[in-house]
Amino acid sequence: MTDRIEIMGGAGPLEAAAIAAVIARIESDELAASAVRPHPIHKSQWVQASRPMEHLAPVPPEEYDKQPECASANPTGL
């Protein structure tokens, strides 16, 4: 919490306590927010669609036969 708070303007003890409680709450919220990593920024589909895509070179037929089969293509494992 702040070391010293000077409340001026004719605030009574109840108003001063309320102001101090608000300041303490703001400081605790700021401390909690600074302890959490920010969420990554997700680009919208419109932005992603405008970006260049990575085009992979086609696989030659002799290499295609060497590729491992996808697990979803053969769910029974046969």
N, C-alpha and C positions, 0 to 999 in steps of 0.2 A: 504494500500500500504506500501511498505517498507519505513522505515524512511529515509534512506539515501542510495543513489546509487552513487558509484564512478566509472565513465567510464574513462578508461585510454587507451592509445595506439594511440592517435592522432585523436580521433573522433571529428568531428565538431559539431555545434549545431543541424544540421539536423539529423545526425547519432545518436546523443545522444537522441534526441526527439523520434526517431524511436525505439531505444533500450528501452527507458522508456515506450513507448506505448506497446511494446511487453510484458514487465515485468508486466505492469498493467493488460493487457489482461489475462496473465497466472494466476495471482493472483485472478482475478475475476472469471475465469473459475474454479479454485480450490475451491473457496468459494461456488460457485453454485453447484459443484459436491458433496461437503461435506454436503450440505443441503438436498440431496435426499437420501432416503433409497435405499440400493442395492436391485436388483431383486433377488428373491429366486433362488437357483440353481436347475434346473430341471434335474433329472437323465434321461439318455437315456433309450429307451425301452430295450436295451441289458442289462443294469445294473439292471433295475427293474425286468427283467425276471430271473436274477440269484439270486435274493433275495428270502428267504423263504416266502411262502404265509401263511396267517392266515387261517387255516381250521376250520370252525365252526362245532360243533357237530350236527348231524342230529336232526331234531325236531320230537318228537314222534307224532303219528297220532292224539292223543287226543288234543295235543297242536296245531297241525297244523290247526285244525278246528277253534280254537280260534283266529288265526291270522287275523288282519284286511285285507280286500281286497285291492289290489293295485288300485289306481285311474285310471291307464292306462288300467287295465284289464276290467274295466266297464266304458267306457267314457260317456255313456248317464246318468249314475247315477241311473239306474234302479236296 
